[in-house]
Amino acid sequence: MHSTLSSLVAILLLINLVALGSSRIGTVVRAVALQGVVLGALALAAHGELSYRVLALALGSAALKGWAIPVVLFRALRQVAIKREVEPSLGLLPSLLLGAAATVLAIVASSALPLAETELAPLLVPASFATVAAGFILLTTRRKAINQVLGFILLENGIFVFGLLLVEAMPFLVEAGVLLDLFVGIFVFSIIIHHINREFASLDTRRLSLLKE
């Protein structure tokens, strides 16, 4: 079980770096979708005894983040007809190096925390911190609105990983509510993306400054 957890966490961290290092938006969407499936598997692997709550959380995460949200984002991509992030605020290589540094820092910082004496915390806590950092980097250094949406999803994935430590203590309705709010948020973002593209023929969020009086 410990080796499975370690493998899933390694894949999770690798996907963060792929998302930060790719200029093709479709590749980033696929990476985030794969991360959603990995999160579902991680929820199952993190708890040896399966309960209906853990199973529902894992299936909900895999279905929502691995299929439903990517479908919405790919539909938005087809509507706006863009494929790459051409001029990010921070270049791809610096973003990748910053993400790798954030991962190392997350591991070092988590080792200094008074974590619970379980095999989950030393794996999930640094993975959570690193994924939140990767999402924040993507959210703040990309200029295309859809990449910023993907950064928001990565950031939420990091919070989801940390929540796996508390899955038995959290009410199921709260967990389901978080996933539903995420889906509704992405749906609203796709509508906003459509309107930005229609008004400015671009998804560069810097164009929104033209709306100032």
GIGI-V873063 format. One record per residue. N is the residue number from 1. RES is the residue in three letters. PSI is psi in degrees with one decimal (none if undefined). D_CENTER is the distance of its C-alpha to the mean C-alpha in Angstrom with 1 decimal. Layout:
BEGIN
N RES PSI D_CENTER
N RES PSI D_CENTER
END
This chain:
BEGIN
1 MET -41.2 24.1
2 HIS -39.0 23.3
3 SER -36.1 23.1
4 THR -44.4 20.7
5 LEU -45.2 18.4
6 SER -41.5 18.7
7 SER -43.9 18.0
8 LEU -40.3 14.8
9 VAL -39.9 13.6
10 ALA -42.1 14.9
11 ILE -41.6 13.1
12 LEU -46.7 9.7
13 LEU -36.4 10.8
14 LEU -39.4 12.3
15 ILE -36.9 9.4
16 ASN -45.1 8.0
17 LEU -36.0 11.6
18 VAL -43.4 11.9
19 ALA -37.9 9.2
20 LEU -27.8 11.2
21 GLY 0.0 14.5
22 SER 136.7 14.7
23 SER -18.9 16.5
24 ARG 119.1 16.4
25 ILE -37.2 14.0
26 GLY -38.0 14.6
27 THR -39.7 13.6
28 VAL -39.8 10.1
29 VAL -43.9 9.8
30 ARG -38.4 11.3
31 ALA -43.8 9.1
32 VAL -36.2 5.9
33 ALA -43.4 8.6
34 LEU -37.2 10.0
35 GLN -34.5 7.2
36 GLY -40.7 7.7
37 VAL -41.2 11.3
38 VAL -37.8 11.1
39 LEU -38.9 9.9
40 GLY -44.4 12.9
41 ALA -35.5 15.1
42 LEU -37.4 14.2
43 ALA -37.3 15.2
44 LEU -42.6 18.4
45 ALA -24.6 19.1
46 ALA -14.5 18.7
47 HIS 113.8 21.6
48 GLY -40.5 24.8
49 GLU 115.1 26.4
50 LEU 133.7 24.6
51 SER 166.0 25.0
52 TYR -31.4 24.5
53 ARG -46.8 21.9
54 VAL -42.5 19.8
55 LEU -43.2 20.4
56 ALA -39.3 19.5
57 LEU -42.3 16.2
58 ALA -46.8 15.3
59 LEU -39.5 16.7
60 GLY -41.9 15.1
61 SER -46.6 11.5
62 ALA -41.7 12.5
63 ALA -42.8 14.4
64 LEU -51.0 12.2
65 LYS -26.4 8.8
66 GLY -17.4 10.8
67 TRP -58.4 13.6
68 ALA -51.2 14.1
69 ILE -44.2 11.3
70 PRO -35.9 11.6
71 VAL -45.1 15.3
72 VAL -42.3 15.2
73 LEU -39.3 13.4
74 PHE -34.7 15.9
75 ARG -41.1 18.6
76 ALA -38.5 17.8
77 LEU -41.4 17.9
78 ARG -34.9 21.2
79 GLN -37.7 22.6
80 VAL -12.9 22.0
81 ALA 50.6 22.9
82 ILE 152.8 20.9
83 LYS -26.3 19.5
84 ARG 155.0 18.7
85 GLU 106.3 17.7
86 VAL -44.5 21.2
87 GLU 72.8 21.6
88 PRO 155.3 18.5
89 SER -33.9 19.6
90 LEU 130.8 18.9
91 GLY 163.8 19.7
92 LEU -45.1 17.6
93 LEU -47.4 19.5
94 PRO -36.8 19.4
95 SER -42.0 15.6
96 LEU -44.7 15.5
97 LEU -38.2 18.1
98 LEU -39.1 16.6
99 GLY -41.0 13.4
100 ALA -40.7 15.9
101 ALA -39.0 17.9
102 ALA -35.4 15.2
103 THR -46.0 14.6
104 VAL -44.0 18.4
105 LEU -37.4 18.7
106 ALA -40.6 16.3
107 ILE -43.6 18.5
108 VAL -44.6 21.6
109 ALA -41.3 20.8
110 SER -30.1 19.8
111 SER -20.7 23.1
112 ALA -5.6 25.0
113 LEU 150.6 23.7
114 PRO 78.0 26.0
115 LEU 157.8 23.7
116 ALA 151.7 25.1
117 GLU 67.8 27.2
118 THR 164.8 25.0
119 GLU -12.0 23.4
120 LEU -48.8 20.0
121 ALA -47.3 19.6
122 PRO -19.3 20.2
123 LEU -46.4 17.4
124 LEU -35.2 14.7
125 VAL -51.2 15.3
126 PRO -34.4 14.9
127 ALA -39.3 11.8
128 SER -49.6 10.3
129 PHE -42.8 11.8
130 ALA -38.8 10.8
131 THR -39.3 7.0
132 VAL -43.3 7.8
133 ALA -42.8 10.1
134 ALA -42.1 8.2
135 GLY -40.4 6.1
136 PHE -40.0 9.7
137 ILE -46.0 11.3
138 LEU -39.9 9.7
139 LEU -36.5 10.3
140 THR -16.4 13.8
141 THR -4.6 15.1
142 ARG 145.9 14.6
143 ARG -18.7 17.3
144 LYS 134.2 16.4
145 ALA -37.3 15.1
146 ILE -33.1 12.9
147 ASN -32.9 11.1
148 GLN -36.0 10.7
149 VAL -43.1 9.3
150 LEU -35.9 6.5
151 GLY -39.1 6.3
152 PHE -40.1 6.5
153 ILE -43.4 3.7
154 LEU -43.4 1.7
155 LEU -43.2 5.0
156 GLU -33.9 5.6
157 ASN -38.5 4.3
158 GLY -40.6 6.6
159 ILE -38.1 9.1
160 PHE -43.2 9.2
161 VAL -44.4 10.2
162 PHE -36.5 12.7
163 GLY -20.2 13.9
164 LEU -23.7 15.0
165 LEU -20.9 17.7
166 LEU 15.5 19.1
167 VAL -32.1 18.7
168 GLU -23.5 22.4
169 ALA -21.4 23.2
170 MET 136.9 20.9
171 PRO 144.5 22.6
172 PHE -37.6 21.2
173 LEU -33.5 21.4
174 VAL -44.3 19.1
175 GLU -47.0 16.4
176 ALA -37.5 17.1
177 GLY -38.1 17.3
178 VAL -45.9 13.8
179 LEU -40.9 12.5
180 LEU -41.3 15.2
181 ASP -39.3 14.5
182 LEU -45.1 10.9
183 PHE -45.5 12.7
184 VAL -40.2 15.5
185 GLY -43.5 13.5
186 ILE -36.9 12.0
187 PHE -43.9 15.6
188 VAL -41.0 17.1
189 PHE -39.5 14.9
190 SER -36.2 16.3
191 ILE -42.8 19.7
192 ILE -42.5 19.5
193 ILE -43.8 18.4
194 HIS -44.4 21.5
195 HIS -36.6 23.8
196 ILE -45.7 22.8
197 ASN -37.5 23.5
198 ARG -38.6 26.7
199 GLU -37.4 28.0
200 PHE -3.8 27.3
201 ALA 31.8 26.9
202 SER 153.7 23.8
203 LEU 12.4 20.2
204 ASP 116.1 20.8
205 THR -11.6 20.1
206 ARG -24.0 23.1
207 ARG -20.4 25.3
208 LEU -18.8 24.6
209 SER -17.6 27.1
210 LEU -15.0 29.8
211 LEU -8.9 29.6
212 LYS 145.8 31.2
213 GLU none 34.8
END
